[in-house]
Amino acid sequence: MNTNNENHVSPRRKFIGSLAAGAAAIGFMSLPLRLNAETISTIGNEYSDPSDPEEWFNKVKGKHRIVFDVTHPDEIFPFAWPRVFLITNGKTGSTTSDCGVVVILRHNGIPYAFEDRIWEKYKFGELFKVDDPATKAPSIRNPFWQPKKGDYKIPGFGEVAIGINELQDDGVMFCVCNAAMTVFSAVVANNMKMDATTVMNDWLSGLLLGVQVVPSGVWAVGRAQEHKCTYCFVG
């Protein structure tokens, strides 16, 4: 990274400005990213989970370890694949305690880290292009949090327990990207004429139980592989 402080612009300001410009250039969620470097840098480092993400990764146990890197809400796959991993390991003699499974919710995959209140208030179904499987309309709830019995079936497997809470019960670990939360909440705040800090704090208060905030999704990908998790891309 360029450390030249000419014109009194800090490297961090330059980086955040590049992040905003890059996001706009690739059509970041097709939303107008009308945020300058000062706006994002003001909120970028204020939020951290009280628990230690490094220590959280030390909880990954088991002989068979895998990380699912969820960058986009792709139907049921972010949650079906962890279940299939557990089921098929069971068929080869490995129990759930033999398996270490991490799911990283980053980029467009972050909405699944939040409770229904956040989905409804900030219109996540419209924002992230997620339809409710029951209504076929943009979802105002997290369809993978505490789903009803029989909500999800996989051909050949039948009914499967792929709710986030059901996967957590079998030891699957979920984390969410703080960098993506920071950018998306700032964009949403800007578009809704709200204060960015207020929106970010509201999102943090609406995280699902047991979901760990990590500095960034790519940071988590690296840490997962350092903890000997095989990489699997989802989305």
C-alpha angles and dihedrals in degrees: 000000000000110000096187106128094196113149088021094272112144122227089243092054089050091049094049090046090052090048092054093045092047093049091051092047094057093045097256100217086327088276124134106254099205096164126120127214093261093056095052097038089054092061101026101094103027097091127073134150112247091234121075114254090205090056090044090060090052086068091069104113139169138070095264110057129178138166122209110208107208112193099154135028098252106178112270098333100100088062104025094058096056088050092048088050090055094043095049093044086054090055090056094050102267118125125213089262088061090058129077110196125181125183117196115201107200141147107000091356095071099093091076089067091069139081124246093263091065092046092054099040096048097033094239092173090063095036096051098029095244119151122203106248089219101048100023087222126113104293122250091185137052100260093200098052113094095336119192120262109275095018092123131042131170118206109253093014100057121203112010132191101230101146113127090240090050092051090047088054087061094049102266110151121216128197134174133214114252092196092058091045090053095051097041094046090050091050092048092047091051093050093045093045091241134134112271094219091052093051094047092050090049091052091050090051089053098054115128118255111272098016111131122217112225127189091250139341093247089051087054092048089056094046092048091054091046085057089055098257116155110234123243121176118217119192 
